[in-house]
Every structure is written in C-alpha cells, then in structure tokens.
Amino acid sequence: MYGVFEQQVTVSPEDAKSFGEDLSRIVVDAVTEKKTPYLRLSNLGNTCSRQLWYSVNAAELAEKLPGHARIKFLIGHITEAVILFLAKLAGHTVERQQEEVNLYGVKGHIDGIIDGELVDVKSASPYSFRKFEDGLKPEVDAFGYLSQLGGYAHSLGKRTGAFLAVDKVLGTLALDKHELPEVDYEKKVNDAKEMLASNQPPPRAFSDEPEGKSGNRKLGTKCSYCDWKTVCWPGVQQYNYSRGPVFLTKVVRPPRVDKE
C-alpha cells in the first residue's frame, strides 16, 4: 500500500465517485446521526458489562462529548475509509464494505473483506498502534477488539480475522492477523440480553488503581475513557497533568496540577 505513492496509479471515475460518496456519508452521519442505544456487535465484546448496561439503559446519563472529541472520532473514521481506498488502489480485492452481519439476532457492520480475509481497520495513536504492531493480546485489549473481531468472524463462518491498523500520527501500517478462539456466541448473546434486561447494572468490572506512592487512587485506562465514569464512580475528581487527565477516586495528597 505504501507503493501507491511511489508509482503512477490510475483511479477510475467510478472509484473516485464511490470514495467521495463514502467520505460524504461519514461526515454527514457524524454531524446528523442520532444513534438509538441497543446491543450490537461493536459493543457485544465490551470488557465492561456495567458500561454496556449504562450505554443501553442510561444513555442520557453519559458525559457529553466535547466538539474536539467528536472531530477526533470523525478523523478516525475518515482515515479508516482512506486506508480501504488505498488497499483497492494497491491492487487488493476489497469487498463487502460496511456490510451488515447478524449474530444470533445481534447486528453489526464489518469494515470489509480484503483478499478473502475479514479485516477490521483501526486508526490508532502511536501508543495503541504498537499493540497491533506487536500482535494484540487479550491482556492489553482494554476495549474488547478481539472479541468484536471474533463476533464478526463467527457471523461469517470464519475462524480467522485481522486488524489493519494505521498510526494516525506517523502513517505507519500494520496487519495483525489472528486465529480466533472457539466461543459460545449464542450463550454470550443470551447472557448479554439477560444482563441488559435487568433493572440494575452489574457490578463494576474494574477496580481503581494506586497513583504513584501518594496514597491517591485513580481510574484505569478503560474507566478513564468511559462516558459513565462519574455515575459509576461518584465523587471522582479530574486533575490535568501534562501527560493528560487523571481521574482520582481517592485523594490523600492533592496533586500540584490544575483540577477540572
């Protein structure tokens, strides 16, 4: 795919028009789409059932995403569309883009099939990109990407799948292939539906963590990115370090940084 920029490539009017329509749809959806919360394949693999329960049953309690965060996600979606287009230009067969799939009544959309292989495109920060470059492992898969990929694969009758990751800062690409484990997805879907039907959220999936040697405790990565962290952790306090915000659940020694 790097070679697309090193040789003369012909882009047909049909391909150019289709790509333009893809970009238009992505931008329009980002600024107009109002999503109805429900169980879908993209959240079935959520590593926190409590977050999934909130997302479906208490969507109105979510933190409002600031404009810059929405732009960040939009740029990520655009980048992923560009990567699929470059794969086509590089001579790969790209099929079934954004095709709807169904797993025991739970629907989702795959990014596409490249040269016969199920591929999920991920736009990642340099830190996250290294996880794909090294081969994403369950112990560092905080957002359940492997389970999500497995659900897509199972719905298609496949046992393998791959992440095509792009470092959104450096533009580096990595193809991370996986032999997916056997999972009873029918039970997984039924368990998720039963959990979501409950009047009360399930217990927290994660505990807080020590913040250095100060005696303070903080939210981990998964909880820090959760839109329901202030509901799940009442009284959590945000401190803005140079490395980014830290959310403290217990303050023994107040940090010498700005507090939100």
Secondary structure, DSSP 4 states (H G I P E B T S, - for coil): -GGGGTS-----HHHHHHHHHHHHHHHHHHHH--PPP---HHHHT-S-HHHHHHHHH-GGGSPPPPHHHHHHHHHHHHHHHHHHHHHHHTT--EE-TT-EEEETTEEEE--EEETTEEEEEEEE-HHHHHHHHT---GGG-TT-HHHHHHHHHHHTT-SEEEEEEEETTT--EEEEEEEPPP--HHHHHHHHHHHHHSSSPPPPS---EE-TTSS-EE--HHHHT-TTHHHHSTT-EEEEETTEEEEEEE-SS--SSEE-
